[in-house]
Amino acid sequence: MTNPAATAPLAGRREWTAFTVLLLPLLLVSMDTSVLYFAIPAITRELDPSATQQLWIFDSYAFALSGLLITMGSLGDRIGRRKLLLAGAGAFGLASVAAAYATSAEMLIAARVLLGIGGATLMPSTLALVRNLFRDDKQRGKAIALWSGAMTGGIALGSVLSGVLLNHFWWGSVFLINVPAMLLLLVLVPVLVPEFKDPAPGRFDLLSVPLSTAAVLPVVYGLKEIAAEGFEPRYLACLLVGLAFGLVFVRRQRRREDAMVPRALFRGRGFGAGIGLNTVAAFAMMGSAYFTTQYLQSVLGMGTLEAALWSLAPSLFIGAAAPVGAALAQKTDRARVIAGGFVLAAAGFALISLVGTDSLWLMLAGAGVLASGIVVVMSLVSDMALASAPAEKAGSAASLLETGQEFGGALGMALLGSLGTAVYRSDLSGAEPAVRETLGGAVATAAQTGGAAGDRLLALAREAFVHGMQYAAWGGAALLLVAAAGALAMARSGKGAAPASAERAVPAGTPAV
């Protein structure tokens, strides 16, 4: 009997060149989550936003992106992933120009919403096209490993690049950098990337669009606010509203033949497990980032640009981790490598739990080890989930992976952040409210107090923050070890084995006629 794996066509120079082009939108969408870190003071001086408007300038992009991922993934399967990618690139470029030349806070918020909509078309389209371009298991695993590393690196690069640009240009330059890349994408993608779409997609379920958005947005918003403000009743109500809409959405998907989230996705061996493990990985990544940034700036007293530059140091580990993980997965059971990635990330949390108030190198080492383990996990579970999904549903599969990442990241910041904050406030129970509320408030109060009293107050607040971070690190490590045990159980059940992916039975994608 012929081994079907041996018959999968190998990608050549054209496919790898197309893959390189597809990394452009991925980098830019990732960077746009952090590009405002340095720009917001200049924007505040120029546009004079209210406190609420300032928050929406930050959050409107992420909310539009996360709320529309499922819709755009399903739409790409129907109209063509390349077509959706090109439409998204055009929208992203135009919205970048609008954001760069915004003359009011309202205009900037609207432009950020449009950027989020454009980003929601770009993210699942790029990953789905990678799934279609690389039919060979080894090549696809390598490509998705590089894709995962680029996505993680883009987030760190965004804050640094914005700082460099703002040293030489006005605040709008942080948005204009998107435009040349989008133009390049519009020129090269039609030449290098073939079209892929579902040959028999069925009707597009319009009612599921608002249902999916109503399910995702309240949950993401509630989790983000819980991370910032604590467990207030209104934010818990947001979670309940989102979960209620989620139940209605899931029930509708189970009953419809032309569902936005096809049932066929979950028939693939390892697809559901891949989504779940990817969500846990995002939980750990964003949960640790919540503390890393504050530690560098508020505990070690670094400036924003200096902190951003130091935060790039763990990228040295990340760049090698995903390809190494992909290579190991070709030689042994993939689920065991995933379990090893979770254990490595847990070791990173363990290193962070040993950090004191003056432990820069230990903090960077812990963050690097953690990120390396997480990138290994994300690349392998993404490949596992995509390979087990039908090729004609690759857009929907990619959108579910990325929606899970959004949920996981928001949940990690909310739960680990809340755990650290609870310890922080307990340690400072006798301090004034501004000091107990946040470390940033304590830094401001200590600066106003001045002298030896201010120094003592700042030292106590920093110690309390580090104490809370240590507890959160142990909580994160425990969760990752549970996830590692789940991955090993998956290995024993055979779900982690390389799947007989859909393209072995049918073509990897059906080119548009």
Secondary structure, DSSP 4 states (H G I P E B T S, - for coil): ---HHHHSPPP-HHHHHHHHHHHHHHHHHHHTTTTTTTTHHHHHHHH---HHHHHHHHHHHHHHHHHHHHHHHHHHHHH-HHHHHHHHHHHHHHHHHHHHT--SHHHHHHHHHHHHHHHHHHHHHHHHHHHHH--SHHHHHHHHHHHHHHHHHHHHHHHHHHHHHHTTS-TTHHHHTHHHHHHHHHHHHHHH----B-SS-----TTHHHHHHHHHHHHHHHHHHHHHH-S-HHHHHHHHHHHHHHHHHHHHHHH-TT-SS-GGGGGSTTHHHHHHHHHHHHHHHHHHHHHHHHIIIIIS---HHHHHHHHTTTHHHHHHHHHHHHHHHHHS-HHHHHHHHHHHHHHHHHHHTT--TT-HHHHHHHHHHHHHHHHHHHHHHHHHHHHHS-GGGHHHHHHHHHHHHHHHHHHHHHHHHHHHHHHHHHHTTTS-HHHHH-HHHHHHHHHHH-HHHHHHHHHHHHHHHHHHHHHHHHHHHHHHHHHHHHHHHHHHHTTTSPP--GGGTS-S-B---
